[in-house]
Amino acid sequence: MEMQENHAVSVVQISTTNEGQDKLKRGADINYGIDDIPPWFLCIFMALQHYLTMIGAIVSIPFILTPALCMEDEDPSRGIIISTMIFVTGIVTYIQATWGCRLPIVQGGTISFLVPTLAILNLPQWKCPAESVMATLDAEAKTELWQVRMRELSGAIAVSALFQVFIGYSGLVGKLLKVITPLTIVPTVSLVGLTLFSHASETASKHWGIAVGTIVLMTLFSQAMTGVTVPTLKYRKGHGLQIGWFPLFKLFPVLLTILIMWSLCGVLTATNVFPSGHPARTDVRIRVLEDAAWFRVPYPGQFGIPTVTLAGVLGMLAGVLACTVESISYYPTVSQMCGAPPPPLHAINRGIATEGLGTVLAGLWGSGNGTNTFGENVGAIGVTKVGSRRVIQWAAIIMIFQGVLNKFGAAFIMIPDPVVGGIFCVMFGMIAAFGLSALQYVDLRSARNLYILGLSIFFPLVLCLWLKDHPTFIQTGNETVDSTLSVLLGTSILVGGVLGCILDNLIPGTPEERGLVAWSKEMALKVDGEQTGVPSTFDFPYGMSFLKRCKWTKYVPFLPTYKMEL
């Protein structure tokens, strides 16, 4: 049989033998497969590509997070949060590629955690004081104001991620996906983007000309100019250095857009077209860069010991579930793109558990966010035809190094708000569209499916918006219960996902109508076959001889020797 690669890159071909077994054959156009090790100097260059692909997405998160934390625009700690995110991304990415699922994927901050974060910070006790009150606070009081909120988020993120660790190491991933159907995934993921539209509007409206220009460039680079290449030097095994054509616009549309519009704002700032204090000026937050330290190593508890509340943990669980389903959907695609066999069940279990551990670390470090598979970097593999695990390991090292350069993180805070607003319009829309793409599996001619889809998307938006405007409506007499219910009912992705899951599993419908048949083929979870003596792509780098000698290891769902059938 022939499988179509999602990014229009023919990477592998799968043929069926007479015995009905599928054998993976690496395509001739793969530059470096998953187990290949390019020369170190090429590894650094190709790793830098992955780093630049990742950085465009990760720097947008603090632009929503830090205002919700009651942090001032010129607070140098905003740069520390970006550096912390990059630092933790490097650590988790290295662990995932080396000991986790062992696929060449980048693990980093995700917008999925922003929805429950905003629901938590919308509680009466966490809302920011009025500007008149903020003006009366001294520097120490302002610091404590946002750090106490960061500690609340850190505890909620770290504890909620233990659920992801548990389902990964216990092998419950396969059973969980039997309940999480396409009509559960659609509202859960799409509402991540739809819920954040107000933040895109707020930042873009600070200068619609710059914001629209950002959207136009982003559309031009990512859609119209994907086939345009630029000449560059490349290395080909057996042929040395050659002139090649590099898909610059397809690989770096976000980064190019930011640099061009940032430069334009710089010119308009230098010529005083934008008056002093205008949000589109490039020097409006110059103090952040000036006050940032050159080197600073992030560490656990750097903003204080995380606090844990029931409301926060249950709210963040919505982000954990959304990230789990999204990451699992990437694993088969990445394996195919880099010339690897389909990922076995133990690798998927281990990958989800490692992602959970990464989110725990992100919480403890105080990044204010969790970790998830970066779709942008998955696309980069398809474009460059470089799926080497070693390249991702080098990229992780670059991220760790950059994470201690605090000036570097502070520089991204200076991106003008209208530019960020334009990027938000595109990115949040793409997230919503990614969630809606799961509808390809279900029958959209079914009135049953349309009813579930419409209710599970529309009702959470109505409920959560109303609760945001009436935060004190829930009054049970118990403050903990009030806070918990306010966060749960105020988190759109949780309300939509639970509603879609319940309706889809209770309202009668055929498996074909519900999309379960097509979905099961896409997300088929299998265990490894018999060992042939040849090291597997998904084996641990060390200790395999010991694991193979022990009989009990075949019962452990996250070890490469796992043999139990589903």
C-alpha positions, 0 to 999 in steps of 0.5 A: 500500500502507498501512504501519502505524506502530509507535507507533500514530501515523498519520504518513505514508501510502504509496500505489502509483502505476500505474507501481509506484512508492511516493510518500510523503505526509505525514499531516495530523497532522504538526506539524513534519516533518523539514525544517521549522524551528519558531520558535526559542523552540518549538525550545528547548521541544521540544528540552528534551522530548527532553533529558528523555526521554534523561536518564532512561536515560543516568544509569542506566549509571554505577550499574553502571559505576562500582562495576565500576571500583572507584570508591567511592560518594562519589567526585565523579568519578562525577558527572564520568562522567555529565557526560562522557556527556551532553557526548559525547551532545550532540556526536555527536547534532548530527553525526548529525542534521546530517551523518550519516544526517540523521534526527532521532535522539539518539545516546547511551550504551547498556547494550549496552556494559555486558555486554562491559565487565563481562566485561573487568573480571571478568578477574583483573587487573581485579577490585577489591581486597577492602574491607580493602585498599581501606581502606588506600589513600590518595585518590591510590591510589584514583583511580588504581585506577579510572582505570587501568580506565577507560583500558583500557575507553576504548581497547577502546571506541575501537578496536572502534568502528573496525569500525563506521566501516569497514562504514559508510564502505565500504558493507558494511552491506547485505552484513553484514545478509545474514548477520545474521538474526533468529535472530542478532539475538534472542540478541544483543540479548535477552541484553543484558538477561538478563545484567544481572539480577544487577545489578538484583537487587543494587540493588533488594534494598537496599529491596524496598518502594521498588524494587517501588513504583518498578516499580508507578509505572513500570508505571502511567505507561507502560502504564495511563496512556498515554492520560491527558493534561494541559492545556498550551499549544501552538503551531499554525501559522496558529492561534497559541497554543492549549490542548492536551492533553499526553501527560505519562505516555506521554512521561516515565514514567521521569522522573516515576517517578524524581522521585516515588520520589526525593521519597518517599525524601527524605521518609522520610529527613527523618523518619528512617524510614530510619536513618543510612547506609541505601542508600535515604536521599537524603543517603547520597552528599551529598558527591558533590554538595558536592565537584563543581565547578560548571563543568568541560569534559570533554576527551579523555584526561581520565583518562589516555591510553587503553590497548589490549589484544586481549582488550578490543577483541574483547570490545567488538566484541560491543557494537558489533555489537549497536548496529549492528543495533539502530540500523539497525532504527530508521532506517525507523521514524523516517523514516516517523514524521517524514514523510521518504522511506525512508532511502537506502543512503548515509544508512544507511551514513553513519549507522552510520559516524557512530555508530562515530565517536561511539563512538570519541569516547566512548572517547577522552573517557573516558565508559566507554561507546559511543553508540547510537540512543535508542529512548526518543527515537524514541518521543517523535517518535511521541507529539509528532508533531514530527520536525524535525531542527532540534529535535534540533540544539537538543537536542544544544546543550542536552546540550553545555551541561549536560555542562559543569555538573558539579553537574548530573551529580553530582545524579543520582548521589544517586538512591537505589539501590532506585529505580535497582534498580526502574528496572533491572528494567523497563529490562533487561526491555524490552531483553530483550523488544526482542530477542525481538521479532525472533521475529515474522519467523521460524516459531516452529512450526519445531523447527529454529528452537526448537532454535537459539533455545533453545541460543543463549540458554541456553548463553551464560548457563551458560558465562558464569556458570561462567567468572565463578565460575572466572576462572582456568580458561583456562590456555594458557601465554600471558597475552594468549591467556588474557585474550582467550579469557576475555573472548570466552567471558565475553561472553554477547551475543557467544557467543549472537550467534555461536552463533545466526548459525552455527547459522542459516546451517548448519542447513538451513531454508527462507527463509520458515522462517528469517524471511528473507523478512519480514526482507528487506522490513523492512530493504530497503536501496536507493539513491536514484533519479535526481535531480530537481533538488529538494534531498533530505532526506538531502542534505548541508546544504552542498557538494551542487552540488560533489558533483553536478558530480563524476562519481566521487562516485556510486561513494562509498557514503556520499555523497548522490550514490551511485548504485551498485546493491547 
